[in-house]
Amino acid sequence: MGWTANAAEPLKIGYSDWPGWVAWEVAVEKDWFAKEGVDVQFEWFDYVASMDAFAAGQLDAVGMTNGDALVTGSTGAPSVMIAINDYSNGNDMVVAQPGISSIKDLKGKKIGVEVGFVGHLLLLTALEENGMQESDVTLVNVPTNETPQVLASGEVDAIVAWQPSSGQALKMVPGSTAVFTSADKKGIIYDGLSVNPASLAARHADWEKVVKVWYQAVGYIQDPKTRDDALKIMSSRVGLTPEEYAPFLEGTKLLTLEEAKAAYKKGTGLDSIFGSSKVSDDFNVNNKVYDTPQDVNSYFDGSITEGM
């Protein structure tokens, strides 16, 4: 992989445009890493490019969903998620054309979705919850960032996307509605900090400091007294106003330390990162994203979180 441990180097962390990762910006701006005595270098990417850079050994860690961590690992770039940032709580949506008010109304209709990615999993979950299956609808493979345009063109009856694309779709198509969101199935999509196992082993104490700083950022974002300042920092990272950014944060359930500890407990339900990731693994194998089921347990390590 070309990764070599060098204690003098800053830890390189890739992050991208999702509230649970943009949240790191608060700690970067406030210089909390230096105060904690850990040298980090945050590098901003488009999401897929960040995973590619991690897989190529250019980063020590990257913000990924739990399902995408399994996909990246299946290609020969294993990782260990040492912090669970959040679960999606409404930002991921199935957005339907005007006149379609439920998932059941989508029977026999066309849905634009990035096949094999997290939106596809959300759609299958939505269909299942409504007693339907994939064969009841026609999937049209569309990159997530193009879904608003495809919905607006009328080529499809619904799309699946996350913020900001899901919000853009709702804006571009007057009368469109979200007929299912990640808030209807909390824990189907977790987001976290996934670290190269060699880096974690070589610099464990440094990673402990990184996780400690993460919870300072969460506290700052969640404290009513400092929330406005946090919103200002986060929104400026992605070129939005605090007012525009606030709903994205609402649709993201940032986990407190206690909530993260609970999510790291082994379990089969979506309230456990292990249960949620088993669902993702089954989805990935069924959809030929990769052939062999992954050892889900090896991808998630709550010991740093649990020790705080």
LINKA-V109148 format. One record per pair of residues at least 4 apart in sequence whose ideal C-beta (glycine too) atoms are under 8 Angstrom apart, sorted by sequence separation. I is the first residue (numbers start at 1). J is the second residue. D is the distance in Angstrom with one decimal. If there is no record, write none. Layout:
BEGIN
i/j/d
I/J/D
I/J/D
END
This chain:
BEGIN
i/j/d
17/21/7.7
18/22/6.7
19/23/6.4
24/28/6.1
25/29/6.0
26/30/6.2
31/35/6.3
32/36/6.1
34/38/7.9
45/49/4.5
46/50/7.0
47/51/7.1
48/52/6.5
49/53/6.3
50/54/6.5
51/55/6.2
52/56/6.2
54/58/7.2
64/68/4.6
65/69/7.0
66/70/7.2
67/71/6.7
68/72/6.1
69/73/6.3
70/74/6.4
71/75/7.2
73/77/6.3
88/92/4.8
96/100/3.7
101/105/6.0
102/106/7.8
105/109/7.7
113/117/7.9
116/120/5.9
117/121/7.7
118/122/6.5
119/123/6.4
120/124/6.5
121/125/6.4
122/126/6.4
123/127/6.4
124/128/6.2
125/129/6.3
126/130/6.6
128/132/7.3
132/136/4.4
142/146/5.4
143/147/7.7
146/150/5.9
147/151/6.2
148/152/6.2
149/153/6.2
161/165/3.8
162/166/5.7
163/167/5.3
164/168/5.8
165/169/6.4
166/170/6.8
167/171/6.4
168/172/6.0
169/173/6.2
180/184/5.5
182/186/7.2
195/199/5.7
196/200/6.8
197/201/6.3
198/202/6.2
199/203/5.9
200/204/6.3
203/207/6.1
204/208/6.5
205/209/6.9
206/210/6.7
207/211/6.6
208/212/6.4
209/213/6.4
210/214/6.6
211/215/7.1
212/216/7.0
213/217/6.6
214/218/6.5
215/219/6.3
216/220/6.4
217/221/6.3
218/222/6.0
219/223/6.0
223/227/6.3
226/230/5.8
227/231/6.2
228/232/6.5
229/233/6.6
230/234/6.2
231/235/5.8
232/236/6.4
233/237/7.0
234/238/7.4
236/240/8.0
240/244/4.1
241/245/6.9
242/246/6.4
245/249/6.4
246/250/6.5
247/251/6.5
248/252/6.7
255/259/4.0
256/260/7.0
257/261/6.5
258/262/6.6
259/263/6.4
260/264/6.5
261/265/7.5
267/271/6.5
268/272/7.1
271/275/7.2
272/276/6.6
273/277/5.9
274/278/6.6
275/279/7.0
276/280/6.7
277/281/6.1
278/282/6.5
279/283/6.4
280/284/6.2
281/285/6.5
282/286/6.0
283/287/6.0
285/289/7.5
290/294/7.5
294/298/7.8
295/299/7.6
296/300/7.4
302/306/5.0
303/307/6.0
304/308/7.1
16/21/5.9
17/22/6.6
27/32/4.5
28/33/7.4
33/38/5.2
34/39/7.7
45/50/3.7
53/58/4.4
54/59/4.6
64/69/4.7
72/77/5.1
73/78/4.7
96/101/7.7
100/105/4.5
106/111/6.5
114/119/5.6
115/120/5.4
127/132/4.2
128/133/7.3
132/137/7.5
134/139/7.1
142/147/5.4
150/155/5.4
151/156/6.2
161/166/4.3
195/200/4.6
221/226/7.6
222/227/7.1
235/240/4.6
240/245/4.7
249/254/7.9
255/260/4.3
267/272/3.3
270/275/5.9
284/289/4.0
285/290/6.8
294/299/7.0
15/21/4.2
27/33/6.3
33/39/7.3
53/59/5.2
73/79/6.2
100/106/6.5
113/119/5.0
114/120/6.6
127/133/5.9
150/156/5.7
170/176/5.6
182/188/6.1
220/226/4.9
221/227/6.4
235/241/6.0
266/272/6.3
268/274/7.9
269/275/4.7
270/276/4.9
283/289/7.7
284/290/5.7
285/291/7.0
15/22/7.3
33/40/4.8
43/50/7.9
54/61/7.4
72/79/6.5
113/120/5.3
127/134/6.5
151/158/7.3
169/176/6.5
170/177/7.6
182/189/5.7
200/207/5.8
235/242/4.8
238/245/7.2
265/272/5.8
267/274/6.3
268/275/4.5
285/292/7.5
45/53/6.4
54/62/4.0
64/72/6.6
142/150/5.0
151/159/4.6
161/169/6.2
170/178/6.9
199/207/7.6
255/263/6.3
263/271/6.8
264/272/7.8
266/274/5.2
267/275/5.0
285/293/5.5
15/24/5.6
50/59/7.4
53/62/7.3
94/103/6.9
96/105/7.2
100/109/7.5
127/136/6.7
150/159/6.2
220/229/7.7
221/230/4.3
235/244/6.7
262/271/7.1
263/272/6.4
264/273/6.1
270/279/7.2
43/53/7.6
54/64/7.8
69/79/5.5
96/106/6.7
113/123/5.6
124/134/6.2
127/137/7.1
140/150/7.4
159/169/5.7
220/230/5.4
221/231/8.0
232/242/5.2
235/245/3.6
263/273/5.2
268/278/7.1
284/294/7.7
13/24/7.5
51/62/6.2
148/159/7.4
231/242/4.2
234/245/6.0
282/293/7.7
50/62/5.1
69/81/6.0
94/106/8.0
111/123/6.5
147/159/3.9
166/178/7.1
195/207/6.2
281/293/5.5
50/63/6.9
51/64/6.2
147/160/7.1
148/161/7.3
217/230/7.9
221/234/7.7
281/294/5.4
28/42/5.5
50/64/7.9
142/156/7.6
147/161/4.3
228/242/6.9
231/245/5.9
64/79/7.3
66/81/6.8
140/155/7.0
231/246/6.1
234/249/7.2
281/296/5.6
43/59/6.9
123/139/8.0
140/156/5.4
144/160/8.0
25/42/7.9
51/68/6.3
55/72/5.6
62/79/7.6
64/81/7.7
94/111/7.5
142/159/6.9
144/161/5.1
148/165/5.8
152/169/7.6
193/210/7.5
24/42/6.1
54/72/6.6
61/79/7.7
144/162/6.9
147/165/5.4
151/169/4.9
193/211/7.7
231/249/6.9
278/296/5.6
120/139/7.6
147/166/7.9
277/296/4.7
55/75/6.0
57/77/7.9
145/165/5.6
148/168/4.1
152/172/4.4
162/182/8.0
51/72/5.2
55/76/7.6
144/165/5.5
148/169/4.1
151/172/6.9
152/173/5.4
158/179/7.1
193/214/7.3
55/77/3.8
63/85/7.1
147/169/5.9
151/173/5.4
274/296/6.1
277/299/6.7
54/77/6.3
103/126/5.0
148/171/7.9
149/172/7.5
274/297/6.8
277/300/6.9
103/127/6.5
115/139/6.0
148/172/5.0
54/79/7.2
107/132/6.7
119/144/6.2
148/173/7.9
151/176/6.8
92/118/7.0
103/129/7.3
104/130/5.4
111/137/5.3
113/139/5.9
115/141/4.6
274/300/6.5
11/38/7.0
13/40/5.9
15/42/5.8
92/119/6.7
103/130/4.4
110/137/7.3
111/138/7.1
113/140/7.4
114/141/6.9
117/144/7.0
273/300/5.2
11/39/6.8
12/40/7.9
13/41/7.1
14/42/7.9
15/43/7.4
16/44/7.1
94/122/7.0
102/130/7.4
104/132/7.1
108/136/7.1
109/137/5.9
110/138/4.8
111/139/5.9
112/140/4.8
113/141/7.3
114/142/6.4
221/249/7.4
10/39/4.1
11/40/4.8
12/41/5.1
13/42/5.2
14/43/5.2
15/44/6.4
16/45/5.2
17/46/7.7
18/47/7.1
94/123/6.2
103/132/6.9
107/136/5.1
108/137/7.2
109/138/7.1
110/139/7.9
111/140/6.7
113/142/6.5
114/143/5.8
273/302/7.9
9/39/7.8
10/40/5.6
11/41/7.0
13/43/7.0
15/45/7.3
16/46/6.2
17/47/7.1
92/122/5.3
106/136/7.8
107/137/7.0
108/138/7.8
110/140/5.4
112/142/4.0
114/144/4.9
10/41/4.2
12/43/6.2
14/45/5.3
16/47/4.2
106/137/5.6
94/126/5.6
222/254/6.7
16/49/7.9
114/147/8.0
221/254/6.3
16/50/5.0
113/147/7.6
222/256/7.3
15/50/6.9
112/147/5.3
14/50/3.9
218/254/5.3
264/300/6.9
14/51/8.0
123/160/5.0
218/255/7.4
265/302/8.0
112/150/4.6
122/160/6.0
218/256/6.5
264/302/2.9
14/53/5.6
24/63/7.8
112/151/6.6
218/257/7.8
14/54/6.0
120/160/7.1
119/160/3.7
215/256/7.9
261/302/6.9
264/305/5.9
21/63/3.8
119/161/6.2
215/257/5.3
260/302/7.6
264/306/6.4
20/63/7.2
112/155/7.2
119/162/7.0
112/156/4.1
118/162/7.6
261/305/5.9
14/59/4.5
18/63/6.9
110/155/7.2
111/156/6.0
260/305/5.1
261/306/5.7
12/58/7.1
13/59/6.6
110/156/4.4
111/157/6.7
112/158/7.3
113/159/6.8
114/160/7.8
12/59/4.8
13/60/6.5
14/61/7.2
15/62/7.5
16/63/6.2
109/156/7.9
110/157/5.3
111/158/4.8
112/159/4.2
113/160/4.2
12/60/5.0
13/61/4.8
14/62/4.1
15/63/4.8
109/157/3.8
110/158/7.8
111/159/6.8
112/160/7.3
257/305/7.0
11/60/4.8
12/61/7.6
13/62/7.0
14/63/6.8
68/117/7.8
109/158/6.8
111/160/6.7
11/61/6.9
13/63/7.9
68/118/7.0
67/118/5.7
106/157/6.3
129/180/7.6
257/308/6.0
95/147/7.9
106/158/5.8
65/118/5.5
126/179/7.8
2/56/7.6
3/57/4.4
67/121/6.4
97/151/7.0
126/180/3.9
2/57/4.1
129/184/7.2
1/57/4.2
95/151/6.4
129/185/7.2
3/60/7.7
97/154/7.6
100/157/6.2
100/158/6.6
122/180/7.4
126/184/7.4
126/185/7.8
97/157/5.3
122/182/6.3
125/185/5.3
96/157/6.4
97/158/6.7
191/252/8.0
23/85/6.8
96/158/4.0
95/158/6.3
122/185/7.4
125/188/5.7
21/85/6.6
94/158/5.7
95/159/5.5
20/85/3.7
94/159/7.6
95/160/7.7
20/86/3.6
94/160/5.2
95/161/6.9
122/188/6.3
19/86/7.2
93/160/7.2
121/188/6.8
122/189/7.1
186/253/7.2
92/160/7.5
93/161/6.6
121/189/7.7
183/251/7.4
92/161/7.5
93/162/7.3
182/251/7.7
92/162/4.4
181/251/7.7
91/162/5.1
95/166/5.9
118/189/5.6
19/91/7.4
91/163/4.2
93/166/4.2
106/179/7.5
190/263/7.1
88/162/6.8
92/166/6.9
95/169/4.5
105/179/7.5
1/76/7.9
91/166/6.7
95/170/5.8
98/173/7.2
1/77/6.9
97/173/6.6
98/174/7.3
99/175/7.6
101/177/6.7
103/179/5.5
187/263/7.7
93/170/7.9
98/175/3.2
100/177/7.6
102/179/5.6
103/180/5.5
95/173/7.6
97/175/7.9
98/176/6.0
101/179/6.7
97/176/5.9
98/177/7.8
100/179/6.6
96/176/6.3
167/247/7.2
95/176/5.5
96/177/6.1
167/248/7.6
192/273/7.8
95/177/7.1
96/178/7.9
187/269/7.4
188/270/5.9
95/178/5.5
96/179/4.8
187/270/3.1
190/273/5.5
94/178/6.7
95/179/7.6
163/247/7.7
164/248/6.9
186/270/6.6
187/271/5.5
93/178/4.2
94/179/5.3
163/248/4.7
185/270/6.8
186/271/7.8
187/272/7.9
94/180/4.3
190/276/5.8
93/180/7.1
94/181/7.4
189/276/7.8
190/277/7.8
93/181/4.6
163/251/6.1
187/275/7.8
188/276/6.4
92/181/6.3
93/182/7.5
187/276/5.1
91/181/7.6
92/182/4.0
90/181/4.7
91/182/6.4
188/279/7.0
90/182/5.9
89/182/6.3
90/183/3.9
211/304/4.9
215/308/7.0
88/182/3.8
89/183/5.1
211/305/6.4
87/182/7.5
208/304/5.3
212/308/6.7
89/186/6.3
92/189/6.0
207/304/6.6
211/308/7.1
87/186/6.0
208/307/7.7
87/187/5.3
88/188/7.5
87/188/7.8
88/189/4.3
200/301/7.8
87/189/6.2
87/190/5.0
88/191/7.2
86/190/7.4
87/191/7.2
86/191/5.1
194/299/7.6
84/190/5.6
85/191/4.9
84/191/7.5
85/192/5.4
84/192/4.6
85/193/6.7
83/192/5.7
82/192/7.8
83/193/4.3
81/192/4.1
82/193/6.1
81/193/6.6
82/194/7.8
81/194/4.7
82/195/5.5
80/194/6.6
81/195/7.7
79/194/3.7
80/195/5.4
79/195/6.2
79/196/6.4
80/197/5.5
78/196/8.0
79/197/7.1
82/200/6.7
78/197/5.8
80/200/5.6
67/189/7.2
72/194/7.7
66/189/7.4
69/192/7.5
65/189/5.6
66/190/4.4
65/190/6.6
66/191/7.7
69/194/4.9
82/207/6.0
65/191/5.5
66/192/6.7
64/191/7.3
65/192/7.9
83/210/7.7
63/191/6.5
64/192/6.9
83/211/5.0
63/192/7.3
82/211/6.1
85/214/7.4
63/193/6.2
64/194/4.9
62/193/7.8
63/194/7.6
83/214/5.3
61/193/5.6
62/194/5.8
61/194/6.2
61/195/4.3
60/195/6.4
61/196/6.7
60/196/5.5
59/196/7.6
61/199/7.0
57/196/7.6
60/199/4.2
54/194/7.5
54/196/7.4
18/162/7.5
19/163/7.7
17/164/7.5
91/248/6.3
121/279/7.5
121/280/6.5
124/283/6.8
90/250/7.1
91/251/3.5
89/250/7.8
90/251/3.8
91/252/5.9
89/251/5.7
121/283/4.8
88/251/7.0
89/252/6.1
120/283/7.6
88/252/6.5
89/253/3.9
88/253/7.6
86/252/4.9
87/253/5.2
39/206/7.9
86/253/5.5
120/287/6.9
38/206/4.9
86/254/4.8
87/255/7.3
116/284/7.7
85/254/6.7
86/255/6.0
21/191/6.8
40/210/6.6
85/255/7.0
20/191/4.3
38/209/4.0
84/255/5.6
116/287/5.2
37/209/6.4
38/210/6.0
115/287/7.3
116/288/7.8
18/191/6.2
36/209/4.5
116/289/4.8
38/213/7.5
33/209/7.4
36/212/6.2
84/260/4.9
87/263/7.7
33/210/7.3
36/213/5.3
83/260/7.2
84/263/5.3
13/193/7.4
33/213/5.6
84/264/6.9
32/213/4.8
32/216/5.5
32/217/7.4
27/213/4.9
27/214/7.1
11/199/7.1
27/216/6.5
84/273/6.0
24/214/7.4
27/217/4.5
30/220/7.6
26/217/4.5
11/203/6.8
81/273/7.3
3/196/5.6
5/198/6.4
24/217/6.6
44/237/7.8
5/199/6.7
23/217/5.4
26/220/5.5
1/196/7.7
3/198/5.5
7/202/7.6
11/206/6.1
23/218/7.0
26/221/6.4
3/199/6.8
7/203/6.8
11/207/7.5
1/198/7.8
5/202/3.5
13/210/7.7
5/203/6.8
23/221/6.0
11/210/6.8
26/230/5.3
29/233/5.0
23/230/7.9
26/233/5.2
66/273/5.9
70/277/6.5
25/233/5.5
26/234/6.8
69/277/7.9
25/234/5.7
66/276/6.0
67/277/7.0
70/280/5.9
74/284/7.4
23/234/6.5
66/277/4.7
70/281/5.6
22/234/4.8
25/237/4.5
67/280/3.4
71/284/6.2
66/280/6.0
67/281/7.9
70/284/6.0
19/234/7.0
22/237/5.4
65/280/8.0
74/289/7.5
75/290/7.8
22/238/6.3
67/283/7.1
74/290/3.7
67/284/6.8
71/289/5.7
74/292/7.4
80/298/7.5
81/299/6.1
71/290/6.7
80/299/6.5
81/300/4.9
82/301/5.7
70/290/7.8
74/294/6.0
78/298/7.1
79/299/6.5
80/300/7.1
81/301/7.1
82/302/7.9
17/238/5.4
73/294/5.9
78/299/7.5
80/301/4.9
83/304/7.4
84/305/7.4
82/304/5.1
83/305/6.4
82/305/7.2
70/294/4.7
19/245/8.0
70/296/7.2
73/299/6.3
19/248/5.1
70/299/6.4
19/249/5.1
69/299/5.4
23/254/6.5
19/251/7.6
20/252/5.4
19/252/4.0
66/299/7.5
18/252/7.5
20/254/6.3
66/300/7.4
19/254/7.7
END
